[in-house]
């Protein structure tokens, strides 16, 4: 049985014995080229990358020697350079240490190689993998939007290339984040809300991460709002949405549900969740109508905040109030 993603994410609260047990087991599997989950690969490749031999102070484990580490060597390097992928400024690799100029040259080349490979890959065409297809679609859409904004502001071609590179690198990072989640979670969550079938799948996870997190990576484009609090666990967004909608359903007055969007306040912050009406064919049952969750973002723009002020507030629980 694979180790659970949730346990591996909580590595910093593990006992030393449990950490040693998991590390030893996964290291053996890696060396023997046994298939690891993405969560297991990330754990073993990143948590042991700087373990040294006691006798001569040389590296005991070199993640670069194992192909299953490739994805998360990129992940690790991207997080180091996420807001300066050209390495123009000082890049901190510790509380009081910085990447050397020589290291930066190699790192920037490494990221540029990944940018070129991923760009060619996602632009190549259609994918059987729904997560990859949605990541590709969202990357191309957002790249066009922000590039058009850059042009309208009179920014030059170099700036537009920088923007494109930042977004494409970010999309590769997001792909692994979402793919890791769905390796051990259902492809979709379902619930009934005011008589409507609600479907929560990878689309809302990818769109919300891409459009409404990491404002700096999106160059703070106007007309958009971003999750900035720790109220929302970005590693488990589909589950977060399902929990909110479940609580909402128990408190809402369904006569006011318009099947397009809902507004609510979670721990002092106003949010919106939007739906899209869709149909699909179910084998042996014909056509099924449902509402797919499209996006999830904090409400901050004046026009939308104005709508909330005219709505009735219903307290669902200690942390959640709904606008009805």
C-alpha positions in Angstrom: 0.0 0.0 0.0 1.3 3.4 -0.9 1.9 5.9 2.0 -1.0 8.4 2.1 -0.5 11.8 0.7 -1.8 13.4 3.9 0.7 11.6 6.1 3.6 12.5 3.8 2.5 16.2 3.7 2.7 16.2 7.5 6.3 15.0 7.6 7.4 17.7 10.0 5.1 16.4 12.7 6.1 12.7 12.3 8.1 11.0 15.0 11.8 10.4 14.2 11.1 6.6 14.0 8.3 7.0 11.6 10.2 9.4 9.4 13.2 6.9 9.4 10.9 4.0 8.6 9.2 5.7 5.6 12.4 7.2 4.3 14.2 3.8 4.4 11.4 2.0 2.7 10.9 4.6 -0.1 14.6 4.9 -0.7 14.8 1.1 -1.3 11.9 1.3 -3.7 13.4 4.2 -5.5 16.8 2.4 -5.9 15.0 -0.7 -7.1 13.0 1.4 -9.6 9.6 0.4 -8.1 6.7 2.6 -9.0 6.1 5.4 -6.5 3.2 7.8 -6.3 3.8 11.5 -6.9 3.5 12.1 -3.2 6.0 9.4 -2.4 8.4 10.7 -5.1 8.2 14.2 -3.7 8.8 13.0 -0.2 11.8 10.8 -0.8 13.4 13.0 -3.5 13.2 16.3 -1.6 13.4 15.3 2.0 16.6 13.2 1.5 18.4 15.3 -1.1 20.9 16.8 1.3 21.7 13.7 3.4 25.5 13.3 3.7 27.7 10.3 4.5 29.1 10.7 8.0 32.6 9.4 7.2 33.6 11.7 4.3 30.9 14.4 4.1 29.9 13.4 0.6 26.4 13.1 -0.6 24.8 9.8 0.5 21.8 10.2 -1.9 21.8 12.0 -5.2 18.2 12.6 -6.4 19.5 13.6 -9.9 20.5 9.9 -10.5 16.8 8.7 -10.4 14.3 9.5 -13.1 11.4 9.3 -10.6 12.9 12.4 -9.0 12.9 14.5 -12.2 9.4 16.0 -11.6 10.1 17.2 -8.1 13.7 18.4 -8.8 11.8 20.8 -11.1 9.2 21.5 -8.4 12.0 22.3 -5.9 13.9 24.6 -8.2 10.7 26.4 -9.4 9.7 27.2 -5.8 13.2 28.7 -5.2 12.9 30.9 -8.3 9.1 31.3 -8.7 9.2 35.2 -8.7 12.5 35.6 -10.5 13.0 32.8 -13.0 15.8 34.6 -14.7 17.7 34.9 -11.5 18.2 38.7 -11.8 18.1 39.3 -8.1 19.4 37.6 -5.0 17.9 34.1 -4.6 17.7 32.9 -1.0 18.3 29.2 -0.4 18.3 29.5 3.4 17.4 31.9 6.2 20.7 33.8 5.8 22.2 32.2 2.6 21.9 33.0 -1.1 22.5 31.0 -4.3 25.9 31.9 -5.8 26.2 33.5 -9.2 27.7 30.3 -10.6 24.8 28.2 -9.3 22.3 30.6 -10.7 23.6 30.2 -14.2 22.9 26.4 -14.0 19.6 26.9 -12.3 18.3 29.4 -14.8 19.3 27.1 -17.7 17.6 24.2 -15.9 14.3 26.2 -15.6 14.6 27.5 -19.2 15.0 23.9 -20.5 11.8 22.9 -18.6 10.0 26.0 -19.9 10.8 25.1 -23.5 9.9 21.4 -23.1 6.6 22.1 -21.2 5.6 24.8 -23.7 6.1 22.5 -26.6 4.3 19.7 -24.8 1.2 21.6 -23.9 0.9 23.4 -27.2 1.2 20.1 -29.1 -2.5 19.2 -29.1 -5.2 17.3 -27.4 -4.6 15.0 -24.4 -6.5 11.9 -23.2 -5.6 13.0 -19.7 -8.3 15.5 -18.5 -6.0 17.2 -16.0 -3.4 17.8 -18.6 -5.9 19.1 -21.1 -7.4 21.5 -18.6 -3.9 22.7 -17.5 -3.0 23.3 -21.2 -6.2 25.2 -21.9 -6.0 27.4 -18.8 -2.3 28.1 -19.5 -2.9 29.2 -23.0 -6.0 31.3 -22.0 -4.3 33.1 -19.2 -1.1 33.6 -21.2 -3.1 35.3 -24.0 -5.1 37.5 -21.5 -2.0 38.7 -19.6 0.0 39.2 -22.8 -2.8 41.3 -24.2 -2.9 43.3 -21.0 0.9 43.8 -21.3 0.5 45.1 -24.9 -2.3 47.5 -23.9 0.0 49.0 -21.3 2.7 49.6 -23.9 5.1 47.0 -22.6 7.6 45.5 -25.0 8.2 42.1 -26.5 10.8 41.2 -23.8 8.3 41.8 -21.1 5.7 39.7 -22.8 8.2 36.8 -23.2 9.0 37.1 -19.5 5.3 36.9 -18.6 4.7 33.8 -20.9 7.7 32.0 -19.4 6.5 32.7 -15.8 3.0 31.4 -16.5 4.2 28.3 -18.3 6.6 27.4 -15.6 3.8 28.0 -13.0 1.4 25.7 -15.0 3.9 22.8 -14.8 4.2 23.3 -11.0 0.3 23.4 -10.7 0.0 20.2 -12.9 2.0 18.2 -10.3 0.1 19.7 -7.4 -3.3 18.7 -8.9 -2.1 15.3 -10.3 -0.7 14.4 -6.9 -4.1 15.2 -5.3 -6.0 13.0 -7.7 -3.8 10.0 -7.4 -5.6 9.1 -4.2 -8.8 11.1 -4.3 -11.9 10.5 -6.5 -12.0 12.1 -9.9 -15.1 14.0 -8.8 -17.0 14.8 -5.7 -20.8 15.0 -5.8 -23.5 16.3 -3.6 -27.1 17.6 -3.9 -27.6 21.3 -3.3 -31.2 22.6 -3.4 -32.3 19.7 -5.6 -29.4 20.1 -8.1 -26.6 17.6 -8.6 -23.3 19.4 -8.0 -20.1 18.0 -9.4 -16.7 19.1 -8.2 -13.8 17.9 -10.4 -10.3 18.9 -11.5 -11.6 21.9 -13.5 -12.3 24.0 -10.5 -9.1 22.9 -8.7 -7.0 23.9 -11.7 -8.9 27.1 -12.5 -8.9 28.3 -8.9 -5.2 27.6 -8.4 -4.3 29.2 -11.7 -6.6 32.2 -11.6 -7.1 33.1 -8.0 -3.8 32.2 -6.1 -0.3 33.6 -6.4 -1.2 37.1 -7.5 2.4 38.0 -8.2 2.7 35.2 -10.8 -0.3 36.6 -12.5 1.3 40.1 -12.5 -1.6 41.4 -10.3 -3.9 41.8 -13.3 -6.8 44.1 -12.6 -10.4 42.9 -12.1 -9.3 39.7 -10.3 -9.2 38.7 -6.7 -6.8 36.3 -5.0 -6.8 34.0 -2.0 -4.4 35.5 0.5 -5.5 34.0 3.8 -4.7 30.6 5.3 -8.5 29.8 5.5 -8.3 27.7 2.3 -6.1 24.7 2.1 -4.8 24.9 -1.5 -3.6 21.3 -1.3 -7.2 20.1 -0.9 -9.5 22.6 -2.7 -12.1 20.1 -4.0 -12.6 18.8 -0.4 -12.8 22.3 1.0 -15.5 23.2 -1.6 -17.5 20.1 -0.8 -17.4 20.8 2.9 -18.6 24.4 2.3 -21.4 23.4 0.0 -22.5 20.7 2.4 -22.8 23.2 5.3 -24.4 25.7 2.9 -27.1 23.2 1.8 -28.1 22.6 5.4 -28.7 26.3 6.1 -29.7 27.9 2.8 -33.2 28.9 1.8 -33.4 27.1 -1.5 -36.1 29.4 -2.9 -33.3 32.0 -3.3 -30.8 29.6 -5.0 -30.3 30.7 -8.6 -28.1 27.8 -9.7 -25.4 30.3 -11.0 -23.5 31.3 -7.9 -23.5 31.4 -4.1 -21.9 33.9 -1.7 -20.7 33.2 1.9 -18.4 34.4 4.6 -15.8 32.0 5.9 -13.8 33.1 9.0 -14.4 36.8 8.2 -13.7 36.7 4.5 -16.4 36.9 1.8 -16.2 34.4 -1.0 -18.1 33.3 -4.2 -18.5 29.9 -5.8 -19.9 29.9 -9.3 -21.5 27.0 -11.2 -22.0 26.1 -14.8 -25.1 24.1 -16.0 -23.9 21.0 -18.0 -25.2 17.7 -19.3 -23.5 14.4 -19.9 -24.4 10.9 -21.1 -24.6 8.2 -18.4 -24.4 4.6 -19.7 -27.8 3.0 -19.3 -29.4 6.1 -18.0 -29.4 8.6 -20.8 -28.6 12.3 -20.3 -27.8 13.7 -16.9 -28.0 17.4 -16.0 -25.7 18.8 -13.3 -24.0 22.0 -12.1 -20.2 21.9 -12.3 -18.3 24.1 -9.9 -16.4 26.5 -12.0 -14.5 28.9 -9.7 -13.9 29.9 -6.1 -12.6 33.3 -5.1 -12.7 36.0 -2.4 -15.2 38.8 -3.1 -13.4 42.1 -2.9 -14.5 44.2 -5.9 -17.0 47.0 -5.1 -19.7 45.9 -7.5 -19.9 42.4 -6.1 -19.6 43.5 -2.5 -22.5 45.8 -3.1 -24.7 42.8 -4.0 -23.9 41.2 -0.6 -25.0 44.2 1.4 -28.6 43.7 0.1 -28.7 40.0 0.9 -29.9 38.2 4.1 -27.1 36.7 6.3 -27.7 33.2 7.7 -25.3 31.8 10.2 -24.5 28.2 9.2 -22.0 27.4 11.9 -19.2 29.0 14.0 -17.1 29.8 11.0 -19.5 30.0 8.1 -22.3 32.5 7.3 -24.2 32.4 4.0 -25.7 35.2 1.9 -29.2 34.3 0.8 
